[in-house]
Amino acid sequence: MTINPTLLAQTTRSSVNKADAAKRVIKAYRDWYRAAPEVVNLYLLTIPTSTVRSRIRQEFEKNRHVQQLPVIDMLIVKSNMEFQETMNYWKQTAQLMKYFRAEEDDRVHVPKDFMTGFLEGRNN
């Protein structure tokens, strides 16, 4: 497998207005969404593609409330960098699986208050 490091590289630029920023966000989302099956195959994940796509959606929805153009531009740049690193296989599987920890480990016990966690010996 030949890797071209600049294949997925994108130049950093600022959005002209909110409509331009929205187009760029939608393009980034579509790139991630379309690449989900390839990510599953590339990293040999045991997670179905639908779960990967729903996690991608959650990550984009997490920042839906952001209104400032410089912040949106920074988030787009971060998304593009993550996409390039993921698709060029520069990440390890453990780095990718951090997004799916809650779905991986169903036995997670979260104490209801500080004292219960303290008495159980947890350091949270």
Helices and strands as residue ranges (DSSP letters): H 18-42, H 49-62, H 69-87, H 93-97, G 98-100, H 101-104, H 114-119
